[in-house]
Amino acid sequence: MTHDKSEPPWLRWGRELQAIAQNGLAFDANPYDVERYQQIRSIAAEMIAPHVDADADTVVDYFLKETGYATPKIDCRGVVWNTDGKVLLVKGTADEKWTLPGGWMDVNYSPAENVEREILEESGLATRATRIIALYDKRKHYHRIVHIYQVFFECLLISGELRTSTETSDVGFFGRDEIPELSLERVSPDQLTQAFHFHDNPDAPLIFD
């Protein structure tokens, strides 16, 4: 097994222990083993809690939301350009910082439908996903307790007018030298730089971690 060396060991160990506990609780009905897996989950929470400004019980409650076999969550992001070659960004109400529109993949939607829906909901713009430009392992770009894969879609602007939503307080198009403060949990400066690279080089191959 290979690991991202930039990730702090406490986070990697805690996440792996949580995955072991989650998988065990999903498949093992033996009450003695269930108790052991719950103990492993508590140890993982105690390991992570001091580093995320939370108590162990809060982290356990966070872990309890994850059930079934432990597998990475999937986040989609839409890369939309205007005629001036500027990229669409939305300002999230959660942290008042900027990101590419997107969010968790929902069931009963295809990958393309997911990102098109997120863009419409967050910005008011109708788009069509035209290609995947990047598949990222979030651990390598921003450290999160939950393991996340991010899929970046380049999307063609079709219609609509910019508007905010319950999730966004502002929307706009920005040039590469105009990028505002980013919500690093959602998109990194390097990822935006790579997006502009794809705009400048339409035949560039997909990037993946």
N, C-alpha and C positions, 0 to 999 in steps of 0.2 A: 504494500500500500504506500502511495506517495502522498506527501503533505505539502501544503503551501507553507514555506519556511517563514513567510512574513506574518503569519497568523500566530497570536500568542498561544503557548501550549495550554494554558488553563481553558481557553475557549475550545480548542480542538478536543482536549480530553473530555471536557464537560459535554460537548455535543455528541461525542462518540458514546459516552456512558448513557446519555439520554436516549440515543437511538437503540442501544442494546436493551434498555429497560422497556422502551416503547414496543419493540419487536417481541420481546418476551411476553409482555402483557397482552399482545394481540393474539398470540398463538398458544400460550401455555395456560391450561385451566387448573393445573395443580396448585392448590391454595398455598402450599409452602413456597413454591417458586414465585407465585404472584407476590407474596410478601417480600421475597428477596429482590424482585425487580422494582418494587415500589421503594425499597431501601436504596437501590442503585440510583433511581431517579432523584431521591432526596440528596444523595451524595453529589450528584451532578449539579443540582440546584445550589448546594452549599459552596461548591467550587466556583460557580459563576457569579453568584450574588454580590460578593464584595467588589467586583469589577464593574458592575452595571448599576450601582447606586440603588440597590433593591435588597429586600430581605429574602431569605431562602423560600419562605412560604409564597411570596409573590412570584418567584421564578417557577416553583412547582405548579402554581395555578396556570402559569403560561404554558408549561409543559403539558398539563392536563388537556389542553385544547388540541394537542396532537395525538391522534389515535390511529390504529391500523398500522400497517407496515411503514416504517420510517423511510421516506423518500424525499428528495429535494422538492420544494415548492417551485412553481413556475410563474415568473413575472414577465409581462410583455411591455415593451416600450415602442411607441410610434415615432418615426423620424419623418417629419413633414416639412417640405420646402416651399417657400413662395417664389414668385418669379424673379426676385432679387437675390436668390440663393441664401436666404436667411432661414433659420430653423425655428419651428414652433416650440415654445416652452410655455408651461403653465405654472402658476404659483399656488402651491398647496396650502389649504387652510390649516393643515395639521401643524406645520412648522414655519409657514410664511417664507418658504424658500422655493426655488425654481427647479423644474425637472422636465424631462420629456413626458408627454402624456402617456398614461398606461396604468397597469395594476395587475392583480392576480388574474390568472386564467380561470374562467368560470366553466362549469360543466354545461353541456348542451350547446356550446359554441365551438366552432373550429378555431384554430390559432389565429387565422386572418380575421374572422368575425370578432374575436375577442379584442384585438387591438383596434379595429375600426370602431367598435362600440365604445371603447374607452376614450378614444380621441373625440368622438362626437359628444359624449357625455361631459367631458372636461373642458372642451374648447368651443363647441358649437359647429365644428367643421366636419363635413362628410368627406371621407377619404376611401381609397382602395389600396389595400396592401399589395405591393408589387413584387417584393423580394425580401428574404431574410438577409441581413447584412452582418449580423453577429450573434453568437451564442456564448454568453459569459457565465462563468462560475462566480457568483457574487463574493465568495470568500476571498478571491484574488483581487478584489477591487474595493470592498468595504466589509469589515468584519461584523457579522450578525450572529446571534445565537442560533437562529434557524438557518438551515442550508438552503440556498435559493439559486436557481438557474434563471438567467435573464435572456429573453429573446428580443432582439431589436429588429423591427420591420421598417423598411423604407416604404412610405405610403404616398400615393398620388393625391393631391388636393383636388377635390371635385366641385364642392359647393359649400355654401354656408357663410355665416358671419361670426366673427369672434365674440364669444360671450363667456361669462364665468358660470360656475355651478356651485352646488353645495360643497364640492371638494376643492374648488379653485377660487382664489380671490382676484386673480389677474391672469391674462393670457396675452401673448404677443410673439412676434417673430424677431429673432436676434441674429446679427452677424457674428462671425467668429471672434471679433474683437469687442463685442458688446455683451458678452455672456454675464448675467447677474449672478448673485450668490446662489449656488446650487444646493439642493437637498442631497447630500452625499449618500444617504441611505437608498436613494433611488437612481441617481446617475452621477458619474464621476467626470471631472474635467477631461481625463484621458479618453473616456468613452465618447464624449462630444467631439473631441479632436478626431477620433477615428470616424465618426459620422460625417464630418466635413471632408475627410479623406475619400469616403465613398462618393460623396457628391461631386468631388473633383475628378474621381476616377471610377466611372460607372461600371467598368469591367473588372474592378478589383474583386478578388475572391473573398468569400465569407470568412470572417474572423471567428475563431472559437478557442476556448480555453481547454 
